[in-house]
Amino acid sequence: MATKRKAKKDIPDIADFEDSTQRLESLIEILEDEETSLEQALQAFEEGVKVTRGLQKSLEEAEQKVTLLLEKNNELETADFDPPGDDE
């Protein structure tokens, strides 16, 4: 009987990150809506905190991976980041 091995994620799931940011945006819209009840607002806020924590964790993991990729001979090699469209 073969055992299933848990696949390691080497690349963060961008779709999950984007889904989470979209969910957070929809929760913000709920909170900004004047017709939202207090109960609905509290539920949206609680979910928003959970989503935000998940997004922060994903960003920290991505930052660690970038640092590992830039490390060379136990020294951190730095590079300037110029995002596309930043021609001001």
N, C-alpha and C positions, 0 to 999 in steps of 0.2 A: 504494500500500500504506500503510495507516494504521499509525502507531506507537502502541503502548500507553504511556500515561503512568502513572507510579506515583502512585497516589492518596495525598495527604497526610492524615495522621490529625490532625484538629483536636481530637478528643475521645478521651481515653484509653479503651482497651477495658476496661471494668469487669469483664466476664466473664473475661478473661485474668488480671486481678489477683486475682479471687476464686478462680479455678482454682489459681493459684500459691500462694495462702495455704492452700487446702485441701491441696495437695500437701505443703507445708511441714509442716502439722499431721500428716499421715500419716507423714512421715519422722521427725518427733519421736516418734511412737508406736512406730515401729520401733526407734529408738534407746533408748527407755525399756523396751522388752521385754527381760526377762532372758534369754530364749531366743534372742535374736538373736546370730548368730555374729559374730566379730570382722570377718570379710570383709564380711558384710552391713552391719554397723554403719559400716564405713569407706566403703562405697559410698553408704549413705544420708547420711552426713555430707558427702561430696563433692557429692552432688546438692543437699543442703540449702544448702550454701555458694553454689552457682550460683543456686538459686532465690532465696535471700536477696538476693544482689547484683542480680538482676533486679527484685525488689520495691523495693529501695532506689532503683534507677534510675527506676522508675515513679513513686515518691513524689517524687523530686527534680524530675522533669519536671512533675508535677502542681503542685508548689509554685511552679515558675517560671511556669506558666500562670496560676495564681491571682494572683501578683505582677503579671504583665502586665495582667491584667484589672482589678486595683485601681489601677494607675498612672493618674494623671490629670494632664495638663499637666506631665509630667516630674517629678511629685512623687508619692510613695507615699501613698495614702489608706488609713489603717488603720481597721479595724472590729473590734469585739469579736465573738468567736465563742462563741455559747452553744448547744452541742449539745442536741438534743432529749433529754429525760429527765434533765437535769442540774439538778434542782430541789432540791438539798440545801441 
